Amino acid sequence: MPTPAAEQIPDTPFYRLGGHATMEAICNRFYDLMESEPEYAELRAMHAADLAPMRQSLPLFLAGWSGGPRDWFAANPGRCMMSIHKPFTIGPDVAGQWAEAMKRAIADVAPEPADMARAMGEVLENLARGMARP
């Protein structure tokens, strides 16, 4: 018997990659890398000493961005990643550190389908590099 439409899981990257658990795992790995790997030191220096708020916020952003619940967007009306980061001077090196750490975090968590996970990393890399100012 088919599942009623209201109970069907949407066919979006968020749900296909594993939902909140996957987004949280990716973001926790991302911040772990940022805190522990010397190649991300410049990126880490741009953030507050306490990363707990970011560890809570970024997975919610990624959830809504990837087709899941839009709680982050409801809590931040009219805001986007570009506007939130506008006060910061983000050079190409820091943007590259963010992109590399995020792609590495996605690869380490290894959600399936793998091609969709890689595509998510590539799109986030483009987003990060798009924030860079010379």
Summary of the structure (lengths in Angstrom):
residues: 134
radius of gyration: 15.5
end to end distance: 57.6
largest distance: 57.6
contacts: 351
relative contact order: 0.16
helix: 69%
strand: 0%
